[in-house]
Amino acid sequence: MMETIPILVSLPDKDEEVKGIFSLDAEVILRDIPTELLRDNLNKLCQGVATLLNDIKKVGGFRLKEVTIQVEVNAEGGVELIGTAKVGGKGAITLTFAE
């Protein structure tokens, strides 16, 4: 039996693509997401963030010590960066990368 983890997600409207938990007018349901799928998607996202930040060591006269990003899980178990302050915070997964 495949292990799953229950996650609240919002279902897309018929004309929209899959959305995560922050859709304002969408129906929110509890969905069992396979842990292996979630792990793989988080790993891909973290590898992408590591590549993105690889050369960013200094900002002006300051050394970059820590980066914090927030992600959400969509209805299919995909992991997406939260790119707007309007949706950030509520129910997000926070990933902190430290040197």
Buried (B, 14 or more C-beta within 10 A) or exposed (E): EEEBBEBEBBBBEEEEEBBBBBBEEBEEEEBEBEEEBBBEBBEEBBEEBEEEEEEEEEEEEEEEEEBEBBBBBBBEBBBBEBEEEEBBEEBBBEBEBEE
